[in-house]
Amino acid sequence: MKPVKIETCPYCGGKDLIGGYGIQSISSSDKIATRRLLGDLEYTVCSDCGSIVHIGAINLEKLIAGNKAAG
Ligand SMILES: [Zn+2]
């Protein structure tokens, strides 16, 4: 996985970016729920304007494997 480097908020120009974690929860259907663990997300949030500057998948390899398995 290539590293993502973000130093400035593209929305307000702020440079104070903080990290946060979340879990993707779009639907309660079994199919989505099964994939929820694979969809853990890492957020980069601008502390000046609150915009989510970047969202990355934490378990990228598992996510890719899961998608291949699902066809
Ligand atoms: Zn900002």
N, CA, C, O and the ligand as a Tripos MOL2 file, in Angstrom:
@<TRIPOS>MOLECULE
protein
  285   283    72     0     0
PROTEIN
NO_CHARGES

@<TRIPOS>ATOM
      1 N           0.8430   -1.1890    0.0000 N.3       1 MET1
      2 CA          0.0000    0.0000    0.0000 C.3       1 MET1
      3 C           0.8810    1.2430    0.0000 C.2       1 MET1
      4 O           1.7580    1.3970    0.8500 O.2       1 MET1
      5 N           0.6410    2.1100   -0.9470 N.am      2 LYS2
      6 CA          1.4440    3.3310   -1.0220 C.3       2 LYS2
      7 C           1.0000    4.3220    0.0460 C.2       2 LYS2
      8 O          -0.1980    4.4650    0.2940 O.2       2 LYS2
      9 N           1.9330    4.9990    0.6720 N.am      3 PRO3
     10 CA          1.5700    5.9870    1.6900 C.3       3 PRO3
     11 C           0.9300    7.2220    1.0700 C.2       3 PRO3
     12 O           1.3060    7.6600   -0.0170 O.2       3 PRO3
     13 N          -0.0400    7.7690    1.7840 N.am      4 VAL4
     14 CA         -0.6870    8.9920    1.3390 C.3       4 VAL4
     15 C          -0.1830   10.1330    2.2000 C.2       4 VAL4
     16 O          -0.2330   10.0690    3.4290 O.2       4 VAL4
     17 N           0.2910   11.1520    1.5600 N.am      5 LYS5
     18 CA          0.8300   12.2800    2.3220 C.3       5 LYS5
     19 C          -0.0180   13.5230    2.0540 C.2       5 LYS5
     20 O          -0.0710   14.0370    0.9370 O.2       5 LYS5
     21 N          -0.6690   13.9800    3.1040 N.am      6 ILE6
     22 CA         -1.4960   15.1790    2.9900 C.3       6 ILE6
     23 C          -1.0250   16.1680    4.0470 C.2       6 ILE6
     24 O          -0.9990   15.8470    5.2350 O.2       6 ILE6
     25 N          -0.6650   17.3310    3.6320 N.am      7 GLU7
     26 CA         -0.1450   18.3040    4.5900 C.3       7 GLU7
     27 C          -1.0480   19.5140    4.7370 C.2       7 GLU7
     28 O          -0.9790   20.2310    5.7350 O.2       7 GLU7
     29 N          -1.8910   19.7390    3.7470 N.am      8 THR8
     30 CA         -2.7400   20.9240    3.7890 C.3       8 THR8
     31 C          -4.1700   20.5650    3.4220 C.2       8 THR8
     32 O          -4.4050   19.7960    2.4900 O.2       8 THR8
     33 N          -5.1190   21.1200    4.1520 N.am      9 CYS9
     34 CA         -6.5220   20.9010    3.8330 C.3       9 CYS9
     35 C          -6.8520   21.6010    2.5070 C.2       9 CYS9
     36 O          -6.6130   22.8010    2.3670 O.2       9 CYS9
     37 N          -7.3970   20.8580    1.5370 N.am     10 PRO10
     38 CA         -7.7080   21.4730    0.2390 C.3      10 PRO10
     39 C          -8.9180   22.4040    0.3090 C.2      10 PRO10
     40 O          -9.1840   23.1350   -0.6450 O.2      10 PRO10
     41 N          -9.6420   22.3890    1.4050 N.am     11 TYR11
     42 CA        -10.8710   23.1840    1.5080 C.3      11 TYR11
     43 C         -10.6340   24.5440    2.1530 C.2      11 TYR11
     44 O         -11.1970   25.5490    1.7200 O.2      11 TYR11
     45 N          -9.7860   24.5720    3.2060 N.am     12 CYS12
     46 CA         -9.5750   25.8490    3.8970 C.3      12 CYS12
     47 C          -8.0990   26.2170    3.9980 C.2      12 CYS12
     48 O          -7.7600   27.3100    4.4510 O.2      12 CYS12
     49 N          -7.2250   25.3140    3.5810 N.am     13 GLY13
     50 CA         -5.8000   25.6040    3.6410 C.3      13 GLY13
     51 C          -5.1840   25.3450    5.0000 C.2      13 GLY13
     52 O          -3.9980   25.5990    5.2080 O.2      13 GLY13
     53 N          -5.9950   24.8330    5.9370 N.am     14 GLY14
     54 CA         -5.4870   24.5360    7.2730 C.3      14 GLY14
     55 C          -4.4340   23.4430    7.2410 C.2      14 GLY14
     56 O          -4.4420   22.5750    6.3680 O.2      14 GLY14
     57 N          -3.5250   23.4980    8.2130 N.am     15 LYS15
     58 CA         -2.4400   22.5180    8.2440 C.3      15 LYS15
     59 C          -2.5260   21.6030    9.4600 C.2      15 LYS15
     60 O          -1.6570   20.7550    9.6640 O.2      15 LYS15
     61 N          -3.5650   21.7700   10.2620 N.am     16 ASP16
     62 CA         -3.6980   20.9400   11.4630 C.3      16 ASP16
     63 C          -4.6520   19.7850   11.1690 C.2      16 ASP16
     64 O          -5.8600   19.8860   11.3870 O.2      16 ASP16
     65 N          -4.0890   18.6960   10.6720 N.am     17 LEU17
     66 CA         -4.8940   17.5400   10.2850 C.3      17 LEU17
     67 C          -4.7690   16.4680   11.3490 C.2      17 LEU17
     68 O          -3.6680   16.1390   11.7900 O.2      17 LEU17
     69 N          -5.8980   15.9290   11.7520 N.am     18 ILE18
     70 CA         -5.8960   14.9180   12.7980 C.3      18 ILE18
     71 C          -6.4910   13.6200   12.2600 C.2      18 ILE18
     72 O          -7.2520   13.6260   11.2930 O.2      18 ILE18
     73 N          -6.1400   12.5290   12.8890 N.am     19 GLY19
     74 CA         -6.6030   11.2240   12.4410 C.3      19 GLY19
     75 C          -7.7840   10.7410   13.2610 C.2      19 GLY19
     76 O          -7.9360   11.1000   14.4290 O.2      19 GLY19
     77 N          -8.6110    9.9280   12.6410 N.am     20 GLY20
     78 CA         -9.7190    9.3210   13.3440 C.3      20 GLY20
     79 C         -10.0700    8.0130   12.6740 C.2      20 GLY20
     80 O          -9.7030    7.7690   11.5250 O.2      20 GLY20
     81 N         -10.7820    7.1780   13.4010 N.am     21 TYR21
     82 CA        -11.1370    5.8890   12.8560 C.3      21 TYR21
     83 C         -12.6430    5.7050   12.8780 C.2      21 TYR21
     84 O         -13.3290    6.2120   13.7660 O.2      21 TYR21
     85 N         -13.1420    4.9890   11.9100 N.am     22 GLY22
     86 CA        -14.5620    4.7340   11.8560 C.3      22 GLY22
     87 C         -14.8380    3.4280   11.1670 C.2      22 GLY22
     88 O         -13.9580    2.8340   10.5440 O.2      22 GLY22
     89 N         -16.0580    2.9920   11.2850 N.am     23 ILE23
     90 CA        -16.4650    1.7520   10.6490 C.3      23 ILE23
     91 C         -17.5770    2.0690    9.6610 C.2      23 ILE23
     92 O         -18.5410    2.7630    9.9850 O.2      23 ILE23
     93 N         -17.4230    1.5550    8.4710 N.am     24 GLN24
     94 CA        -18.3970    1.7710    7.4290 C.3      24 GLN24
     95 C         -19.7090    1.0820    7.8090 C.2      24 GLN24
     96 O         -19.7380   -0.1280    8.0340 O.2      24 GLN24
     97 N         -20.7700    1.8430    7.8790 N.am     25 SER25
     98 CA        -22.0490    1.2140    8.1940 C.3      25 SER25
     99 C         -23.1390    1.8420    7.3360 C.2      25 SER25
    100 O         -23.7640    2.8300    7.7230 O.2      25 SER25
    101 N         -23.3480    1.2710    6.2040 N.am     26 ILE26
    102 CA        -24.2730    1.8300    5.2350 C.3      26 ILE26
    103 C         -25.6080    1.1000    5.2920 C.2      26 ILE26
    104 O         -26.6700    1.7200    5.2260 O.2      26 ILE26
    105 N         -25.5440   -0.2170    5.4150 N.am     27 SER27
    106 CA        -26.7570   -1.0180    5.3610 C.3      27 SER27
    107 C         -26.6980   -2.1120    6.4140 C.2      27 SER27
    108 O         -25.6120   -2.5250    6.8200 O.2      27 SER27
    109 N         -27.8300   -2.5730    6.8490 N.am     28 SER28
    110 CA        -27.8510   -3.6520    7.8320 C.3      28 SER28
    111 C         -28.0180   -5.0090    7.1590 C.2      28 SER28
    112 O         -28.1510   -6.0250    7.8410 O.2      28 SER28
    113 N         -28.0120   -5.0370    5.8430 N.am     29 SER29
    114 CA        -28.1580   -6.3110    5.1510 C.3      29 SER29
    115 C         -26.9460   -7.1940    5.4220 C.2      29 SER29
    116 O         -25.8430   -6.7050    5.6650 O.2      29 SER29
    117 N         -27.1760   -8.5100    5.3760 N.am     30 ASP30
    118 CA        -26.1180   -9.4590    5.7080 C.3      30 ASP30
    119 C         -24.8920   -9.2770    4.8310 C.2      30 ASP30
    120 O         -23.7610   -9.3820    5.3060 O.2      30 ASP30
    121 N         -25.1110   -9.0070    3.5700 N.am     31 LYS31
    122 CA        -24.0000   -8.9310    2.6430 C.3      31 LYS31
    123 C         -23.0620   -7.7820    3.0230 C.2      31 LYS31
    124 O         -21.8410   -7.9380    3.0190 O.2      31 LYS31
    125 N         -23.6300   -6.6670    3.3380 N.am     32 ILE32
    126 CA        -22.8120   -5.5200    3.7280 C.3      32 ILE32
    127 C         -22.1970   -5.7590    5.0980 C.2      32 ILE32
    128 O         -21.0300   -5.4430    5.3300 O.2      32 ILE32
    129 N         -23.0030   -6.3280    6.0180 N.am     33 ALA33
    130 CA        -22.5280   -6.5380    7.3750 C.3      33 ALA33
    131 C         -21.3150   -7.4610    7.3890 C.2      33 ALA33
    132 O         -20.3890   -7.2680    8.1770 O.2      33 ALA33
    133 N         -21.3230   -8.4670    6.5090 N.am     34 THR34
    134 CA        -20.2010   -9.3910    6.4560 C.3      34 THR34
    135 C         -18.9230   -8.6690    6.0750 C.2      34 THR34
    136 O         -17.8250   -9.0330    6.4960 O.2      34 THR34
    137 N         -19.0930   -7.6550    5.2820 N.am     35 ARG35
    138 CA        -17.9100   -6.9490    4.8120 C.3      35 ARG35
    139 C         -17.5230   -5.7940    5.7330 C.2      35 ARG35
    140 O         -16.5130   -5.1290    5.5050 O.2      35 ARG35
    141 N         -18.3080   -5.5600    6.7520 N.am     36 ARG36
    142 CA        -18.0750   -4.3770    7.5540 C.3      36 ARG36
    143 C         -16.6910   -4.3660    8.1850 C.2      36 ARG36
    144 O         -16.0190   -3.3350    8.2260 O.2      36 ARG36
    145 N         -16.2720   -5.5410    8.6820 N.am     37 LEU37
    146 CA        -14.9630   -5.6020    9.3150 C.3      37 LEU37
    147 C         -13.8520   -5.2870    8.3180 C.2      37 LEU37
    148 O         -12.7990   -4.7630    8.6820 O.2      37 LEU37
    149 N         -14.1060   -5.6140    7.0710 N.am     38 LEU38
    150 CA        -13.0930   -5.3540    6.0450 C.3      38 LEU38
    151 C         -13.0870   -3.8900    5.6550 C.2      38 LEU38
    152 O         -12.1580   -3.4060    5.0080 O.2      38 LEU38
    153 N         -14.1300   -3.1980    6.0560 N.am     39 GLY39
    154 CA        -14.2690   -1.8180    5.6190 C.3      39 GLY39
    155 C         -13.9010   -0.8060    6.6730 C.2      39 GLY39
    156 O         -14.3060    0.3520    6.5740 O.2      39 GLY39
    157 N         -13.1390   -1.2060    7.6920 N.am     40 ASP40
    158 CA        -12.7110   -0.2400    8.6910 C.3      40 ASP40
    159 C         -11.9500    0.8940    8.0120 C.2      40 ASP40
    160 O         -11.0860    0.6720    7.1630 O.2      40 ASP40
    161 N         -12.2880    2.0820    8.4020 N.am     41 LEU41
    162 CA        -11.7720    3.2370    7.6940 C.3      41 LEU41
    163 C         -10.9430    4.1320    8.5980 C.2      41 LEU41
    164 O         -11.2020    4.2660    9.7940 O.2      41 LEU41
    165 N          -9.9580    4.7250    7.9950 N.am     42 GLU42
    166 CA         -9.1200    5.6910    8.6970 C.3      42 GLU42
    167 C          -9.3690    7.0620    8.0920 C.2      42 GLU42
    168 O          -9.2080    7.2570    6.8870 O.2      42 GLU42
    169 N          -9.7550    7.9960    8.9220 N.am     43 TYR43
    170 CA        -10.0870    9.3240    8.4360 C.3      43 TYR43
    171 C          -8.9800   10.3160    8.7590 C.2      43 TYR43
    172 O          -8.3360   10.2450    9.8060 O.2      43 TYR43
    173 N          -8.7800   11.2310    7.8400 N.am     44 THR44
    174 CA         -7.9470   12.3960    8.1380 C.3      44 THR44
    175 C          -8.8650   13.6100    8.1170 C.2      44 THR44
    176 O          -9.4770   13.9280    7.0970 O.2      44 THR44
    177 N          -8.9490   14.2770    9.2530 N.am     45 VAL45
    178 CA         -9.9070   15.3710    9.4030 C.3      45 VAL45
    179 C          -9.1660   16.6820    9.6610 C.2      45 VAL45
    180 O          -8.2080   16.7230   10.4330 O.2      45 VAL45
    181 N          -9.6150   17.7390    9.0130 N.am     46 CYS46
    182 CA         -9.0430   19.0600    9.2380 C.3      46 CYS46
    183 C          -9.6470   19.6280   10.5190 C.2      46 CYS46
    184 O         -10.8660   19.7390   10.6460 O.2      46 CYS46
    185 N          -8.7820   19.9850   11.4610 N.am     47 SER47
    186 CA         -9.2980   20.4910   12.7340 C.3      47 SER47
    187 C          -9.6930   21.9630   12.6330 C.2      47 SER47
    188 O         -10.2400   22.5270   13.5810 O.2      47 SER47
    189 N          -9.4210   22.5760   11.5000 N.am     48 ASP48
    190 CA         -9.8140   23.9810   11.3290 C.3      48 ASP48
    191 C         -11.2300   24.1080   10.7770 C.2      48 ASP48
    192 O         -11.9880   24.9690   11.2240 O.2      48 ASP48
    193 N         -11.5970   23.2670    9.8150 N.am     49 CYS49
    194 CA        -12.9190   23.4000    9.2010 C.3      49 CYS49
    195 C         -13.7600   22.1380    9.3510 C.2      49 CYS49
    196 O         -14.9470   22.1490    9.0250 O.2      49 CYS49
    197 N         -13.1670   21.0540    9.8360 N.am     50 GLY50
    198 CA        -13.9260   19.8360   10.0690 C.3      50 GLY50
    199 C         -14.1340   18.9660    8.8410 C.2      50 GLY50
    200 O         -14.8200   17.9470    8.9150 O.2      50 GLY50
    201 N         -13.5590   19.3490    7.7290 N.am     51 SER51
    202 CA        -13.7270   18.5400    6.5210 C.3      51 SER51
    203 C         -12.9380   17.2450    6.6300 C.2      51 SER51
    204 O         -11.8370   17.2170    7.1790 O.2      51 SER51
    205 N         -13.5150   16.1750    6.1000 N.am     52 ILE52
    206 CA        -12.7670   14.9320    5.9740 C.3      52 ILE52
    207 C         -11.9350   15.0460    4.7020 C.2      52 ILE52
    208 O         -12.4520   15.0410    3.5850 O.2      52 ILE52
    209 N         -10.6430   15.1470    4.9140 N.am     53 VAL53
    210 CA         -9.7310   15.3980    3.7970 C.3      53 VAL53
    211 C          -9.4280   14.1110    3.0460 C.2      53 VAL53
    212 O          -9.2340   14.1090    1.8310 O.2      53 VAL53
    213 N          -9.3910   13.0150    3.7980 N.am     54 HIS54
    214 CA         -9.0350   11.7450    3.1660 C.3      54 HIS54
    215 C          -9.6650   10.6080    3.9500 C.2      54 HIS54
    216 O          -9.7690   10.6690    5.1750 O.2      54 HIS54
    217 N         -10.0820    9.5740    3.2390 N.am     55 ILE55
    218 CA        -10.5680    8.3560    3.8800 C.3      55 ILE55
    219 C          -9.7950    7.1890    3.2950 C.2      55 ILE55
    220 O          -9.7560    7.0160    2.0770 O.2      55 ILE55
    221 N          -9.1820    6.3930    4.1500 N.am     56 GLY56
    222 CA         -8.4370    5.2410    3.6840 C.3      56 GLY56
    223 C          -8.9570    3.9670    4.3230 C.2      56 GLY56
    224 O          -9.4580    3.9790    5.4480 O.2      56 GLY56
    225 N          -8.8320    2.8590    3.5840 N.am     57 ALA57
    226 CA         -9.2110    1.5590    4.1390 C.3      57 ALA57
    227 C          -8.0350    1.0170    4.9420 C.2      57 ALA57
    228 O          -6.9130    0.9490    4.4420 O.2      57 ALA57
    229 N          -8.2980    0.6320    6.1920 N.am     58 ILE58
    230 CA         -7.2290    0.1580    7.0540 C.3      58 ILE58
    231 C          -6.7600   -1.2230    6.6180 C.2      58 ILE58
    232 O          -5.5600   -1.4860    6.5360 O.2      58 ILE58
    233 N          -7.7140   -2.0990    6.3400 N.am     59 ASN59
    234 CA         -7.3730   -3.4720    5.9600 C.3      59 ASN59
    235 C          -7.4640   -3.6290    4.4490 C.2      59 ASN59
    236 O          -8.2790   -4.3970    3.9390 O.2      59 ASN59
    237 N          -6.6210   -2.8940    3.7490 N.am     60 LEU60
    238 CA         -6.7250   -2.8610    2.2890 C.3      60 LEU60
    239 C          -6.5540   -4.2360    1.6530 C.2      60 LEU60
    240 O          -7.3010   -4.6050    0.7470 O.2      60 LEU60
    241 N          -5.5680   -4.9910    2.1320 N.am     61 GLU61
    242 CA         -5.3270   -6.3060    1.5280 C.3      61 GLU61
    243 C          -6.5430   -7.2070    1.6960 C.2      61 GLU61
    244 O          -6.9310   -7.9210    0.7720 O.2      61 GLU61
    245 N          -7.1490   -7.1670    2.9030 N.am     62 LYS62
    246 CA         -8.3290   -7.9940    3.1480 C.3      62 LYS62
    247 C          -9.5030   -7.5090    2.3120 C.2      62 LYS62
    248 O         -10.3010   -8.3100    1.8250 O.2      62 LYS62
    249 N          -9.6040   -6.2170    2.1530 N.am     63 LEU63
    250 CA        -10.6840   -5.6570    1.3610 C.3      63 LEU63
    251 C         -10.5740   -6.1110   -0.0900 C.2      63 LEU63
    252 O         -11.5670   -6.4870   -0.7130 O.2      63 LEU63
    253 N          -9.3530   -6.0700   -0.6190 N.am     64 ILE64
    254 CA         -9.1250   -6.5010   -2.0000 C.3      64 ILE64
    255 C          -9.4250   -7.9890   -2.1350 C.2      64 ILE64
    256 O         -10.0740   -8.4100   -3.0940 O.2      64 ILE64
    257 N          -8.9550   -8.7870   -1.1780 N.am     65 ALA65
    258 CA         -9.1950  -10.2270   -1.2120 C.3      65 ALA65
    259 C         -10.6970  -10.5210   -1.1310 C.2      65 ALA65
    260 O         -11.2070  -11.4020   -1.8230 O.2      65 ALA65
    261 N         -11.4000   -9.7600   -0.2650 N.am     66 GLY66
    262 CA        -12.8290   -9.9550   -0.1190 C.3      66 GLY66
    263 C         -13.5880   -9.6390   -1.3790 C.2      66 GLY66
    264 O         -14.5450  -10.3330   -1.7230 O.2      66 GLY66
    265 N         -13.1740   -8.5990   -2.0710 N.am     67 ASN67
    266 CA        -13.8390   -8.2180   -3.2990 C.3      67 ASN67
    267 C         -13.5890   -9.2430   -4.4000 C.2      67 ASN67
    268 O         -14.4760   -9.5320   -5.2020 O.2      67 ASN67
    269 N         -12.3700   -9.7910   -4.4330 N.am     68 LYS68
    270 CA        -12.0470  -10.8110   -5.4370 C.3      68 LYS68
    271 C         -12.8880  -12.0640   -5.1780 C.2      68 LYS68
    272 O         -13.4100  -12.6770   -6.1090 O.2      68 LYS68
    273 N         -13.0110  -12.4350   -3.8940 N.am     69 ALA69
    274 CA        -13.7810  -13.6200   -3.5260 C.3      69 ALA69
    275 C         -15.2350  -13.4480   -3.8720 C.2      69 ALA69
    276 O         -15.9050  -14.4090   -4.2490 O.2      69 ALA69
    277 N         -15.7420  -12.2150   -3.7480 N.am     70 ALA70
    278 CA        -17.1510  -11.9480   -4.0150 C.3      70 ALA70
    279 C         -17.4130  -11.8530   -5.5060 C.2      70 ALA70
    280 O         -18.5620  -11.8890   -5.9460 O.2      70 ALA70
    281 N         -16.3610  -11.7350   -6.2720 N.am     71 GLY71
    282 CA        -16.5060  -11.6660   -7.7260 C.3      71 GLY71
    283 C         -17.0130  -10.3130   -8.1340 C.2      71 GLY71
    284 O         -17.2010  -10.0570   -9.3240 O.2      71 GLY71
    285 ZN         -9.9130   22.6640    6.4620 Zn       72 ZN72
@<TRIPOS>BOND
     1     1     2 1
     2     2     3 1
     3     3     4 2
     4     3     5 am
     5     5     6 1
     6     6     7 1
     7     7     8 2
     8     7     9 am
     9     9    10 1
    10    10    11 1
    11    11    12 2
    12    11    13 am
    13    13    14 1
    14    14    15 1
    15    15    16 2
    16    15    17 am
    17    17    18 1
    18    18    19 1
    19    19    20 2
    20    19    21 am
    21    21    22 1
    22    22    23 1
    23    23    24 2
    24    23    25 am
    25    25    26 1
    26    26    27 1
    27    27    28 2
    28    27    29 am
    29    29    30 1
    30    30    31 1
    31    31    32 2
    32    31    33 am
    33    33    34 1
    34    34    35 1
    35    35    36 2
    36    35    37 am
    37    37    38 1
    38    38    39 1
    39    39    40 2
    40    39    41 am
    41    41    42 1
    42    42    43 1
    43    43    44 2
    44    43    45 am
    45    45    46 1
    46    46    47 1
    47    47    48 2
    48    47    49 am
    49    49    50 1
    50    50    51 1
    51    51    52 2
    52    51    53 am
    53    53    54 1
    54    54    55 1
    55    55    56 2
    56    55    57 am
    57    57    58 1
    58    58    59 1
    59    59    60 2
    60    59    61 am
    61    61    62 1
    62    62    63 1
    63    63    64 2
    64    63    65 am
    65    65    66 1
    66    66    67 1
    67    67    68 2
    68    67    69 am
    69    69    70 1
    70    70    71 1
    71    71    72 2
    72    71    73 am
    73    73    74 1
    74    74    75 1
    75    75    76 2
    76    75    77 am
    77    77    78 1
    78    78    79 1
    79    79    80 2
    80    79    81 am
    81    81    82 1
    82    82    83 1
    83    83    84 2
    84    83    85 am
    85    85    86 1
    86    86    87 1
    87    87    88 2
    88    87    89 am
    89    89    90 1
    90    90    91 1
    91    91    92 2
    92    91    93 am
    93    93    94 1
    94    94    95 1
    95    95    96 2
    96    95    97 am
    97    97    98 1
    98    98    99 1
    99    99   100 2
   100    99   101 am
   101   101   102 1
   102   102   103 1
   103   103   104 2
   104   103   105 am
   105   105   106 1
   106   106   107 1
   107   107   108 2
   108   107   109 am
   109   109   110 1
   110   110   111 1
   111   111   112 2
   112   111   113 am
   113   113   114 1
   114   114   115 1
   115   115   116 2
   116   115   117 am
   117   117   118 1
   118   118   119 1
   119   119   120 2
   120   119   121 am
   121   121   122 1
   122   122   123 1
   123   123   124 2
   124   123   125 am
   125   125   126 1
   126   126   127 1
   127   127   128 2
   128   127   129 am
   129   129   130 1
   130   130   131 1
   131   131   132 2
   132   131   133 am
   133   133   134 1
   134   134   135 1
   135   135   136 2
   136   135   137 am
   137   137   138 1
   138   138   139 1
   139   139   140 2
   140   139   141 am
   141   141   142 1
   142   142   143 1
   143   143   144 2
   144   143   145 am
   145   145   146 1
   146   146   147 1
   147   147   148 2
   148   147   149 am
   149   149   150 1
   150   150   151 1
   151   151   152 2
   152   151   153 am
   153   153   154 1
   154   154   155 1
   155   155   156 2
   156   155   157 am
   157   157   158 1
   158   158   159 1
   159   159   160 2
   160   159   161 am
   161   161   162 1
   162   162   163 1
   163   163   164 2
   164   163   165 am
   165   165   166 1
   166   166   167 1
   167   167   168 2
   168   167   169 am
   169   169   170 1
   170   170   171 1
   171   171   172 2
   172   171   173 am
   173   173   174 1
   174   174   175 1
   175   175   176 2
   176   175   177 am
   177   177   178 1
   178   178   179 1
   179   179   180 2
   180   179   181 am
   181   181   182 1
   182   182   183 1
   183   183   184 2
   184   183   185 am
   185   185   186 1
   186   186   187 1
   187   187   188 2
   188   187   189 am
   189   189   190 1
   190   190   191 1
   191   191   192 2
   192   191   193 am
   193   193   194 1
   194   194   195 1
   195   195   196 2
   196   195   197 am
   197   197   198 1
   198   198   199 1
   199   199   200 2
   200   199   201 am
   201   201   202 1
   202   202   203 1
   203   203   204 2
   204   203   205 am
   205   205   206 1
   206   206   207 1
   207   207   208 2
   208   207   209 am
   209   209   210 1
   210   210   211 1
   211   211   212 2
   212   211   213 am
   213   213   214 1
   214   214   215 1
   215   215   216 2
   216   215   217 am
   217   217   218 1
   218   218   219 1
   219   219   220 2
   220   219   221 am
   221   221   222 1
   222   222   223 1
   223   223   224 2
   224   223   225 am
   225   225   226 1
   226   226   227 1
   227   227   228 2
   228   227   229 am
   229   229   230 1
   230   230   231 1
   231   231   232 2
   232   231   233 am
   233   233   234 1
   234   234   235 1
   235   235   236 2
   236   235   237 am
   237   237   238 1
   238   238   239 1
   239   239   240 2
   240   239   241 am
   241   241   242 1
   242   242   243 1
   243   243   244 2
   244   243   245 am
   245   245   246 1
   246   246   247 1
   247   247   248 2
   248   247   249 am
   249   249   250 1
   250   250   251 1
   251   251   252 2
   252   251   253 am
   253   253   254 1
   254   254   255 1
   255   255   256 2
   256   255   257 am
   257   257   258 1
   258   258   259 1
   259   259   260 2
   260   259   261 am
   261   261   262 1
   262   262   263 1
   263   263   264 2
   264   263   265 am
   265   265   266 1
   266   266   267 1
   267   267   268 2
   268   267   269 am
   269   269   270 1
   270   270   271 1
   271   271   272 2
   272   271   273 am
   273   273   274 1
   274   274   275 1
   275   275   276 2
   276   275   277 am
   277   277   278 1
   278   278   279 1
   279   279   280 2
   280   279   281 am
   281   281   282 1
   282   282   283 1
   283   283   284 2
@<TRIPOS>SUBSTRUCTURE
     1 MET1         2 RESIDUE 1 A MET
     2 LYS2         6 RESIDUE 1 A LYS
     3 PRO3        10 RESIDUE 1 A PRO
     4 VAL4        14 RESIDUE 1 A VAL
     5 LYS5        18 RESIDUE 1 A LYS
     6 ILE6        22 RESIDUE 1 A ILE
     7 GLU7        26 RESIDUE 1 A GLU
     8 THR8        30 RESIDUE 1 A THR
     9 CYS9        34 RESIDUE 1 A CYS
    10 PRO10       38 RESIDUE 1 A PRO
    11 TYR11       42 RESIDUE 1 A TYR
    12 CYS12       46 RESIDUE 1 A CYS
    13 GLY13       50 RESIDUE 1 A GLY
    14 GLY14       54 RESIDUE 1 A GLY
    15 LYS15       58 RESIDUE 1 A LYS
    16 ASP16       62 RESIDUE 1 A ASP
    17 LEU17       66 RESIDUE 1 A LEU
    18 ILE18       70 RESIDUE 1 A ILE
    19 GLY19       74 RESIDUE 1 A GLY
    20 GLY20       78 RESIDUE 1 A GLY
    21 TYR21       82 RESIDUE 1 A TYR
    22 GLY22       86 RESIDUE 1 A GLY
    23 ILE23       90 RESIDUE 1 A ILE
    24 GLN24       94 RESIDUE 1 A GLN
    25 SER25       98 RESIDUE 1 A SER
    26 ILE26      102 RESIDUE 1 A ILE
    27 SER27      106 RESIDUE 1 A SER
    28 SER28      110 RESIDUE 1 A SER
    29 SER29      114 RESIDUE 1 A SER
    30 ASP30      118 RESIDUE 1 A ASP
    31 LYS31      122 RESIDUE 1 A LYS
    32 ILE32      126 RESIDUE 1 A ILE
    33 ALA33      130 RESIDUE 1 A ALA
    34 THR34      134 RESIDUE 1 A THR
    35 ARG35      138 RESIDUE 1 A ARG
    36 ARG36      142 RESIDUE 1 A ARG
    37 LEU37      146 RESIDUE 1 A LEU
    38 LEU38      150 RESIDUE 1 A LEU
    39 GLY39      154 RESIDUE 1 A GLY
    40 ASP40      158 RESIDUE 1 A ASP
    41 LEU41      162 RESIDUE 1 A LEU
    42 GLU42      166 RESIDUE 1 A GLU
    43 TYR43      170 RESIDUE 1 A TYR
    44 THR44      174 RESIDUE 1 A THR
    45 VAL45      178 RESIDUE 1 A VAL
    46 CYS46      182 RESIDUE 1 A CYS
    47 SER47      186 RESIDUE 1 A SER
    48 ASP48      190 RESIDUE 1 A ASP
    49 CYS49      194 RESIDUE 1 A CYS
    50 GLY50      198 RESIDUE 1 A GLY
    51 SER51      202 RESIDUE 1 A SER
    52 ILE52      206 RESIDUE 1 A ILE
    53 VAL53      210 RESIDUE 1 A VAL
    54 HIS54      214 RESIDUE 1 A HIS
    55 ILE55      218 RESIDUE 1 A ILE
    56 GLY56      222 RESIDUE 1 A GLY
    57 ALA57      226 RESIDUE 1 A ALA
    58 ILE58      230 RESIDUE 1 A ILE
    59 ASN59      234 RESIDUE 1 A ASN
    60 LEU60      238 RESIDUE 1 A LEU
    61 GLU61      242 RESIDUE 1 A GLU
    62 LYS62      246 RESIDUE 1 A LYS
    63 LEU63      250 RESIDUE 1 A LEU
    64 ILE64      254 RESIDUE 1 A ILE
    65 ALA65      258 RESIDUE 1 A ALA
    66 GLY66      262 RESIDUE 1 A GLY
    67 ASN67      266 RESIDUE 1 A ASN
    68 LYS68      270 RESIDUE 1 A LYS
    69 ALA69      274 RESIDUE 1 A ALA
    70 ALA70      278 RESIDUE 1 A ALA
    71 GLY71      282 RESIDUE 1 A GLY
    72 ZN72       285 GROUP 0 **** ****
